[in-house]
Amino acid sequence: MLGILGKRKTTPVLGLDISSTTVKLLELSYSGDRYRVESYAVSSLPQDAVIEKNVNDIDGVANAVRSVIAQSRSKLKTAAAAVAGSSVITKIIDMPEGLSDDDMETQLTLEADQYIPYPLDEVAIDFEVQGPSPDREGQVEVLLAACRRETIDSRVESIEGAELTAKIMDVEAYAMERAYTLVQSQLGLDDSATVAVVDIGATMTTLSVLNNGQTIYTREQLFGGKQLTDEIMRRYGLPMEEAGLAKKQGGLPDDYEPEVLEPFKDAVVQQVARSLQFFFSSSQYNDVDYIVLAGGVASMEGLPELVQEKLGTPAAVANPFAEMTISSRVNAVALSSDAPAMMIACGLAMRSFD
């Protein structure tokens, strides 16, 4: 069994988010009733080192992990990472209450082939008791999670290649859910609110819908900030690295905003609307109370206002660090700029305090 769920107490861990273009590292501490950012770093990955959330170049990822460790100057040697929700099968099943963890594991292993469409020697499974079954007396609901071992092993090898121990392998949706609790309190949202967290990364957009603080829906779609970089490369004849820098730092011709940036922002709004439409069509919901924008694209100026204006739903950019204290060795300006993209790393670092 591998710790891919949230039930096990743990020692302090680095949150290590391996996305399609970067590795993000975050170390948190907790004192009184506040978190503190102890260290953080972001490092670019070689092109195609991670393709659609799967590690394709273990050495390339290991080098990027080494880079964030060196930049952050963290002394921690254990890490929590995550796999994409699309690579994990989850199922709620009823089991007799009062079973020990060992007994439950034995029974689940015997029954798992009913729920998992892969040979059992190819998957890692984990489980977490959710509480009493609402339908069956004397039974508890158990969340069973399964992920192909090769998906987990490639991440573990990359982390261990950088001389860290991969202590926990979580699921991105659960890490996002954990970090959302920080944003929820800032925005003054009730537990009962239905909130869409739209994480727009470089190549992938992930919609997570939360109700009562729990994820009730997730969907990944191929769309992200790389499309803007590609358009800058095409239009202005820049190599990828220069296009990426220009996107962040400016210095592009006068027609960039009206001809390239504004149409991309409109495409982002359409993507958010389309993702929500998929959710509405597959559930009993027909609206959400709030939209939280996360991921690197979310920090674009004016984007939450545009989403709110076009979709008629209040929107804000995620900043999990807004109410945290920050160590003097952390670059607070850089952290603030990267904050929307650090939600998963933050949720992983919070595993230190489960």
C-alpha positions, 0 to 999 in steps of 0.5 A: 500500500502506498500513501496516496491518501490523507490519513497517515500522520507524517513528519515535515515534508516538502511539497513538490509539485511536478507539473508539465513545465516546472517543479515547484517546492514549498516548505511550511511550518506551523506555529500558534494558529498560522502557517509560515513559508520557510522556503520555496523555489520554482525551476523549469523542466526540460521540454517534454520531460513531463507530457500530459502529467506523466514523467517522460524524462526521469533524469530531467525531472531529477535535475529540476528537483535538485535545482529547487532544493539548492535554490530553496536551501531547505534542509528537509529530506522527505517530500510529498508529491502528487499524481494527476486525478485522471490517473487515479481510480477512486471508489466508495465502498461499504465495509463492516465497521470495527475492522482494523486497518490490516483486516481492511487492507486484506479484504480490500486486496481480495476484492479490489479486482471488482473495482480496478480494471488493471491487473493488481500487480500493476497498481498501488492501492490505498484506502481511507475510512470516510465515516458511517455508511448513511444507507447501511447500519454497521457499515462504514464508507471506505474510499478506495484509490488505485493508481498504476505503479508505473505512474507513481514509480517514475515520480518516486525515481525522479525524487529519489534521483535528487536524493530526497525520500518520496514519503507521500504520493497524494492526488492533485485534487486532494492537494488542491482541496487542502489548499482551498481551505486557506483561500476559503477563509480569506474569501469568507465563503461558507462550507455550503458554498459550491466553488469552482477552482480552475487551475490553468497551467502551461498545458492543462486546465483542471476544474475542481468543484468543491461543496462542503469543502469536498471535491465533488467533480474534477475534469482535465482539459488540454489548454494552457498558457503555452498557447499564448507562448506559441502565439508570441513565437509565431507572430514575433519570430521569437524562440521559446525561451525569449517568448516565455520571458517576454510574456512575463516581463513585457517588451513586446510590440504595441499590437501585442495586447489588442492582437494577442493578449486580449484574444487569449484572455477571451479564450481563457474565459471560454475555457472556464465556461466550457469546463463549467458547462461539462460540470452542469451537464453531468450533475444536478447543479446549474450554477456555482457560487464562486470561481477561484482562478489558480495556476500560472495563467491566473495571475494575468492582470484583469482576468478575474474581472473578465471572468466575473463580467462574462460569466456573471459569477464572482471570481478571484485569484487564489493566494494561499499565502495571503494570511501566512508569515514569510521567512526572511530567506524567502523572496516575498515578491517572487512568492506573491507573483507565483502564488496562484501556481503554488496551490498544489505545492501548498496542499502537499506541504500541508501534509506535514500537519495532518 
